[in-house]
């Protein structure tokens, strides 16, 4: 059995809401709530269901028992479908979905079905992970015993979700700036410095963020510092692992530690790292004469300590 009519307008934009009555329960998920009135009394303004599978993705229902206050909704229940774990989506990926919500009528043992009136596909992607109805049902109707939706303070909501199609958007990139970025430190202990005769030496790779790095030391200098300065750099340990167009924005602090007075010599700068530009630092980091001075504590018993501090500030991921 099915009965339908056009209902309240504008909650999802476009042609409003269609309401119908069906006997069959929702195919994908049901949320049964006992003591519904205690949600508001216990200051639960937003309730998220557990996750469920439909169309190859994981979803959840988001219920506002007294209306979505962030959208100035009152006197209605607000109900939405949300994509679970949207961070796992490729930045350019889009999912087109038809869905409908169910509300159990306990008096008649059937379901009120609410959906977009024209059954328009809704597009879910990394920047839009939630669709639904600000005004799912008026609270006065929901609470009225003759309607059968809330009986003995018990109710049940449900959902059916149908993925119609998926696609990847055109070529682009996603820039993510890191909130509360964490600094990672690595100390490299170099012994027998006077015996170093190669142009360049690399530290062991270390992790900072989700990337592997290494410190590069040029004992006799490089480029503008050749013959006069120590040259010191930070480099990606495996730059070919970055996809074309991907970049990392990092703050780096490189130090030669003073082992006597803790008056460390350091340089600090922000750089973009990529597969094609994977090494940044200073060719004239420290005068060799200062580094080897017996009055300073940079080289003690033919050993020195080099420190790198790396803070990932942003990441660009390319997509196509």
N, C-alpha and C positions, 0 to 999 in steps of 0.2 A: 504494500500500500504506500502511496506517496501523494502528498498534498503540498502545494507550493503557492507562494505569493511574493510580491516584491515588498521589501521592508525599508528600514531606515537608510538614509542616503549618506554617502560621502566618507564613510569610515576608512576605506582603502583608496579612495579617489575613484573617479570614473562613475560607473553606473549604479553604485549602491550595493545593497545586500539582498540576496535571495534566501528565503526561509522555506523549508519543506519538512514534512513529517515522513519518517521511514521506520520500518519495523526492525531491520537488521542493525546490529551494533557496528561501531566503527571497526574497520579492518586492521588498523595499525596500532592504536594506543587508546587506553582509557585511564583517566585519573579519577578515582573515587575518594571523596573527602567526607570524613565524619567530623561533626562539630564545626561546620563551616563558619559559624559566627565568631568562633574563637580566633580565626585568622586576624580579623581587624582588631579584636580586643587585645591580642598579643603583638600588635604593631607589625604584622606581616603584610606589608603593602604589595609585595611582589613575590610570587611563588613560582619556582622553576621545577618542572617535573624531571623525572629521570630520563635518560636518553633512550631513544628507540630507533630501529632501522626501518627505512622505507626508500625504495628506489636507489639503493646503493650508498646512501648517506645516513648519517646519524642526526636526529632531530630531538627537540624537546618542546613542550608546551610552556608558555609563560602566561601566568594568570595574575591579574590585578583584581582582587575581590571587591575593592571599593572604587575601581576606576584608576586609570593611569594618570597620576597627578602631574607627571612631567609634561603631559599634553593637555593639562587643565580639564581632565575628564572627571565628572562626578555624577552620581545617580545612575551609573552604568557599571557593569562588569566589563573589563577589557581582557581580551584573549588574543594571543599571538603564537605563531609558529616560528621557532628559532632554529637556525642551523647550528649544530653542536661542533665545537672545535674548529671554528672558521680559520684559525691561523694555519691549519694544515692545507688549506686550499692554495693552489697556484694563484699568484696575484692576478692573472688574466682570465681565470676560469669563471664561467657563469653557469648557473643551474636554473632552468625554467620549470616552474612548479605550479600545478593546480592542487589546491587543498580545500578541505572543508572540515568544519568543526561540528561536534555533536554535543547535545545536552539531553540527558536522560529524563524523560517524563515518567515518573514513578506511578502516577495515577493510571496512565493508559498503556504502560509497558511498551513505549516506543520512544523515538528520538526526534528532537528538533534538530534539523540540519541547517547550518548557517554557512553561506559561501558567497563569493563575489557574484553579483547578479548576471554578469555576462561571461562568467568563468574565465576571466582573463588570466593568462599565465603571469606569475610573479617571478621576478628575476632576483635570485639570491647570488651574492658574490661577496668578496672579502670586505667590501665597504657597506654592504647592505645585507645583514644576516637575519633580519627579523621582519615578518609581515603578519598582519592580522587585523583585528577589528577593535578600534578604540571604544566603540559602543556596541559590544557584542549582544547584550540584552539589558533592558532597564532593570534596575534593582527592585523596583516595585513589582514588576512581573515575576522576577526570579523568586522573590520572597513570598509571593502570594500562594498560599497552600493549594488553592484550586487549580493552579497551573501544573503542579506536580514536580517542579524542578528541585525544590528544596522541601524535603519531608523528614521530620524529626531531625532537622539540622544536618541531613545527609544529602549529597548530590554527586553527580558523576559527569565529567566532561570527556570528550574524546576527539580523535582526529584521524583523517585519512589523507595521505600525502602521495601524490602521483607526479613523478619526475617526467616531464614531457620531452625535454631535450637538454643538451649540454653543449657548450661551445667555448672556445678560447678567443678572447678579444685580440685585436691587432697588436702589433709589436709595441712594447713600451717598457717602462721600468717602475719599480716601487722603491721609494726612499723611506726608510724607517730610522728615525732619530731615537736614540736610546735614552729612556728616562731612568734616572738614578744609575748611571753607568758605573761599572765596577773597574777599579784599577788592578792590574795584574803585575806582579813583580817577579823578576828572574835575575839571579846573581850568577855570574860566570867567573870562576876562579881559574886564572891563567898562571901556570908555573913555568919556570925556566924561560923567562921572557927574552933574555939576552941570546938565547939559542934559536929564536924564531927567525927563519930565513926566507919564508915564503911571502908572496905579496899580500895574501889575505888569509884570515883564519875565521872559521865559523863556530859559533857555540852549538851545543846540542839543541835540537828543536824543542820548543816549549809551547804550551797552550795559553792563549789569551782570547777570551770569548770563545767562539767556535772555530778558531783558526790556529794554525801552527806557525810559529815565528822563529827567527834565529837572529842572534847578534853577529855582525860582521866587523872585524877589526883589521885595519891595515896598519901594521906596526911602523912602516916607513912612509906612511901617507899615501894619498891618492889625489889625482887631479891637482887642484890649487894647493893642496897641502903636502904634495910629494916632496920628501926630503926634509921637511921642517916640522910637520905636525903628525900626531896620531889622527887617523881618520876612523870614524865610528858610525855605524849604520844599523838600522833595524830593517829586516827583510822578511817577506813571506817565505816560509820554508818550502811551500809547495804551490807556487803561483799558478801553475797550469790547472790546479783543481778549481780555480775560479772560472765561472762561465764568462763568455765574451759579454762585455757590458756591465758586469758586476764590479762593484767597488766597495772599499771599506774606508771610512773616515775615522782616523784614530789620532788621539793625542799621545805623543811619545816623549818620555824623559829618559835620556841616556846619561849615565854617571860613571866616572872613574872615582872609586871610593878612596878617601884619604884614611889610611890605616893607622895614622898616628893621632891626628887632631880632629878627625871627622869633618874636616872642611872639604867636602866633596866637590869635585868639578862636574858641572852638569850642563846639558843643553835641553831645551824644551820647545816643542813645536807641534803643530797639527798638520797632518798630511793625508792625502788620498792615496790609497794603495789599490792596485789592480794587477791583472795578469801582465800587462805591458809596463807598468810602473810599480815594481814590487820591492824597491829598495830606497829608503830615504834616511838622511842623516846629515853629517857634517864632515866635509873633507879636511877642514882645519879645526878639529875638535879641541885639541890640546897640544901646545908646543912640546916637542920631544924633549927639549932641554928642561922644561918644567917637570915633565913626567918622570924623568930619570934623576932629578935633583935629590941628593941625599937629605936635604933639609925639608923636603916635602914628603908626604906619606903615600904617594901614589904607587911607587914601586918599592916594596920592602922584601928583602931577601930574594930578589929576582922574581917576585910574584906580585900580581895585581888583581884587583877585583873590579869587574865591570858589571854594572847593573842596568837593566832595562825595565821601565815601567810603562805599561801599555793600557790605554783606556779606549775601548771601542765606543765612538760617539754616534756613529750612523752607518747604515749598510744600504747599498743600492743593489737590488736584485733585478736583473733584466728578464723580460719574458717576451715570447713571440707566439 
